[in-house]
Amino acid sequence: MKTTTQKQKELRTSHKAVAPIIATLLLVAIAVVGGTIIFVFAQGFFSSSQISGTPQIESVQILGYDSRAVTALQAHDGNLMLAGSAGNTDPNKDQGERVAIYLVNNSVQKIVLGDISFGGTKYSYVNAAALGLGLFDTTTVGQLRNGNFTVLTGTNGGDQLLSEGAGELKAGQTATILLDLDSDLRVGRSSQFKLTTSNGNVFVGTVSVGQQSG
């Protein structure tokens, strides 16, 4: 007659474990299958959001400005714009007179100028390339007027204005943002210039009214 202790020994010896080599192969197989699944999902994610996507990192530098009470402002390239296009000889900066802001796009792609505000007032882009800047007090539709801004790309052979349907700067491009004031500004005070791109990135600078910098 078998005792209880003998039966327990037989039960223990009758259950065989999985061979170590088989266990190792099973773990390797599970790891390979899991890694393959993760790779497939990751490949789809990176190809859609990284490789085919457009970089959203934008870098814009405010190089300087010209907000003097003069008849012709200086552009970013150091040349003067059309005589009479900036304002009159009055020492104040009144509504309808103009202010120039110098920008450079340090991004690897073009940027689209979404919203621009100056001194708390929002300005709208106008494509003035067809008719040119005109005099500061112009009322001609299609030229730069109160509450508008345009983009001056150069002054070689005359004022060269951006002719695109939307205000934009190419990668590496330097240009002048020309604002036609919508309200009077007190000379000697500082006003904030704020640019928001179409991607929502914000760049801010300060302009001392009546001064020139850069």
Solvent accessible surface area in square Angstrom, and as a share of the most:
residue,aa,sasa,rsa
1,M,240,1.07
2,K,112,0.47
3,T,79,0.46
4,T,95,0.55
5,T,81,0.47
6,Q,89,0.40
7,K,110,0.46
8,Q,90,0.40
9,K,111,0.47
10,E,80,0.36
11,L,111,0.55
12,R,161,0.59
13,T,105,0.61
14,S,75,0.49
15,H,144,0.64
16,K,187,0.79
17,A,100,0.78
18,V,96,0.55
19,A,43,0.33
20,P,112,0.71
21,I,122,0.62
22,I,88,0.44
23,A,40,0.31
24,T,77,0.45
25,L,114,0.57
26,L,101,0.50
27,L,123,0.61
28,V,82,0.47
29,A,51,0.40
30,I,120,0.61
31,A,67,0.52
32,V,91,0.53
33,V,90,0.51
34,G,29,0.28
35,G,39,0.38
36,T,74,0.43
37,I,92,0.47
38,I,123,0.62
39,F,123,0.51
40,V,89,0.51
41,F,154,0.64
42,A,35,0.27
43,Q,105,0.47
44,G,42,0.40
45,F,118,0.49
46,F,108,0.45
47,S,49,0.32
48,S,75,0.48
49,S,53,0.34
50,Q,112,0.50
51,I,142,0.72
52,S,86,0.55
53,G,34,0.33
54,T,90,0.53
55,P,75,0.47
56,Q,102,0.45
57,I,148,0.75
58,E,18,0.08
59,S,47,0.30
60,V,15,0.09
61,Q,93,0.41
62,I,49,0.25
63,L,78,0.39
64,G,6,0.05
65,Y,28,0.11
66,D,0,0.00
67,S,0,0.00
68,R,77,0.28
69,A,28,0.22
70,V,45,0.26
71,T,55,0.32
72,A,15,0.12
73,L,1,0.01
74,Q,46,0.20
75,A,0,0.00
76,H,45,0.20
77,D,65,0.33
78,G,42,0.41
79,N,75,0.38
80,L,110,0.55
81,M,10,0.04
82,L,87,0.43
83,A,76,0.59
84,G,18,0.18
85,S,1,0.01
86,A,1,0.01
87,G,2,0.02
88,N,59,0.30
89,T,119,0.69
90,D,52,0.27
91,P,101,0.64
92,N,77,0.40
93,K,1,0.00
94,D,45,0.24
95,Q,94,0.42
96,G,7,0.06
97,E,2,0.01
98,R,1,0.00
99,V,0,0.00
100,A,0,0.00
101,I,0,0.00
102,Y,5,0.02
103,L,0,0.00
104,V,19,0.11
105,N,0,0.00
106,N,78,0.40
107,S,11,0.07
108,V,121,0.70
109,Q,33,0.15
110,K,106,0.45
111,I,1,0.00
112,V,42,0.24
113,L,8,0.04
114,G,37,0.36
115,D,74,0.38
116,I,0,0.00
117,S,21,0.13
118,F,3,0.01
119,G,40,0.38
120,G,77,0.74
121,T,35,0.20
122,K,149,0.63
123,Y,12,0.05
124,S,68,0.44
125,Y,47,0.18
126,V,29,0.17
127,N,64,0.33
128,A,0,0.00
129,A,39,0.30
130,A,99,0.77
131,L,97,0.48
132,G,23,0.22
133,L,4,0.02
134,G,14,0.13
135,L,100,0.50
136,F,38,0.16
137,D,93,0.48
138,T,24,0.14
139,T,115,0.67
140,T,67,0.39
141,V,116,0.66
142,G,26,0.25
143,Q,25,0.11
144,L,0,0.00
145,R,87,0.32
146,N,72,0.37
147,G,13,0.13
148,N,33,0.17
149,F,2,0.01
150,T,0,0.00
151,V,0,0.00
152,L,0,0.00
153,T,40,0.23
154,G,8,0.08
155,T,13,0.07
156,N,126,0.65
157,G,86,0.83
158,G,39,0.38
159,D,43,0.22
160,Q,77,0.34
161,L,20,0.10
162,L,19,0.10
163,S,74,0.48
164,E,75,0.34
165,G,76,0.73
166,A,47,0.37
167,G,1,0.01
168,E,24,0.11
169,L,0,0.00
170,K,131,0.56
171,A,53,0.41
172,G,54,0.52
173,Q,41,0.18
174,T,45,0.26
175,A,0,0.00
176,T,0,0.00
177,I,0,0.00
178,L,1,0.01
179,L,0,0.00
180,D,0,0.00
181,L,1,0.00
182,D,54,0.28
183,S,51,0.33
184,D,96,0.50
185,L,28,0.14
186,R,173,0.63
187,V,60,0.35
188,G,57,0.55
189,R,143,0.52
190,S,78,0.51
191,S,13,0.08
192,Q,98,0.43
193,F,1,0.00
194,K,78,0.33
195,L,1,0.00
196,T,29,0.17
197,T,3,0.02
198,S,73,0.47
199,N,75,0.38
200,G,47,0.45
201,N,47,0.24
202,V,74,0.43
203,F,38,0.16
204,V,77,0.44
205,G,15,0.14
206,T,92,0.54
207,V,3,0.01
208,S,31,0.20
209,V,1,0.00
210,G,17,0.16
211,Q,95,0.42
212,Q,61,0.27
213,S,49,0.32
214,G,73,0.70
